[in-house]
């Protein structure tokens, strides 16, 4: 005979209290054998069932939408607990309401889309993060829709908290409630039922967390695809065309939104007009590029630009700080009659408006016209749309810059040509002393316009590498910088030249070397305090390096010095300098000593 296991007296005491055991006069070994039998035959089956349900919840397909995921988890909980139905609500911090996010059986159309956080069963569970029992809904003051008992045939409620931890410091935890309804009045919930429901809710949190991780991975993949498509276009020799950028990028969003059209708008400085910069598809029926719209003619424009407040509580639009979603253009009051006619003509059933910020100022916004009847977008989808908008803003600026650069070379070449002709005419018709100021300024004008021409022609080609003397180049750029100091009326600047090393040759692009020295001399000059100081240059060799040194009065913090070494200082000049130095296989050093800043540029010395 198997040795009987010792059991806590409380188990046997609880068994004897049951109504069916009241009339039983049985010896103590019977109760111990009964508990052994329950443990051996009943508990394993119960544990097997709950493990099976927990595993079914964990194995929910992460590719399902969030409402589908939550509804399927609710189904498993209803089946295990023998309930009538279950609903899931997620707290939305923007509206401070609990939004309907899934149910089983799926009856989202007949349920209130949101319930308040205050004075509700769901709100109490969310705030306390503790399970709440409602034995009889008719007697529960926090449950207001008492008609549900007759309409659906449910009288008791088990409400358990749902929590999903945040992944990043700036995020909040996602919190909600699962409400499980039963057909019984005055139902007594057992501890085992409560623990099972809480366990399944915690496993559902794991499912949503895994889904969130996969969604973040998908967001990053989308971002990479968007950047890849845009930069493929930016790298093309024919330059940037926003039409082609849109045509490359928008198909990447097909699995997020069934886009009928989308557009990028810029905002005038007075914020009275929105200018259509680019769109998809680009034909007059959808987007007349360059067309201007008065902001006051489109209520949604004024809202997205935060020029007016939104006080309505309509079922047909959702207004948040990050976006505006018009869920039914025909019934929304923030959509103009023109847009309603446009939506009817092209079967547009929802419109998303996305503001694009530069700092605190909204300079652009995007619109997405969808064939879908969208009720909301996920955080990941909104993040992708914002990322897309910012990348398109960059591409738009690149398109304009590309246009300017394309046309820049003609006036640059013409100016250089006329400067050379002017010098020839003066030398022929107005002979002057060679050391006169006119000749000196004329030489500078010719040299600088020639350099301007070379820069214009080097936009796509930087010319040919040559062997040049670093000392001569530095002396010449220092002479030009002297004139710039005089033009700026900068006073109390002492100029120091030398010592210089002769025959300090480097093999590089002359134009790029001049750009490096010009940027550094300009920065050093501007860094001299208003009370005055000095600007000094010298050259020297050090092992395999040819070195140009520029020193100036002025101090830097160690933090600023390290930023400058990484090319992260304010302005674009130092960034250009670092990029060119890397191109020339050189390096830059910055040191600070007793209110003196010294920059040394080292380039590989050419051995003749």
Protein Blocks (a to p, Z undefined) as FASTA:
>chain_A
ZZdddddfklmmmmmmpmklmmpccdfklmmmmmmmmmmmmmmmmmmmmmmmmmmmmmpc
fkbcfklmmmmmmmmmmmmnopabdcdddddfklopacdfbdcddfkkmpcfbdcfbhpf
klmmmmnopacddfblklmmklmblmlmmmnopabdcddddddddfbfkbccdddddddd
dfbehiacdfklmmmmmmmmmmmmmmmmmmmmmmmmmmmmmmmmmmmmmmmmmmpmnbpa
fklmmmmmmmmmmmmpccfbdcdddddfklpaccdfbdcdddfklmcghiacdfklmmkl
mmmnopaccfbdcfkbccdfkbccdfblklpckbcfklmmmmmmnopabdcdddddehjb
cfbdcddddfbdcfbdcfklmmmmmmmmmmmmmmmmmmmmmmmmmmmmmmmmmmmmmmmm
mmmmmmmmmccdfkbmklmmmmmmmmmmmmmmmmmmmmmogbjaddddfklmmmmmmmmm
mmmmmmnopghiacdedjddehiacdddfklmmmmmmmmmmmmmmmpcfkbpcddddddd
ehjbccdddddeddddfklmmmmmnopagcjklmmmmmmmmmnopacddddeehiacddd
ddddddZZ
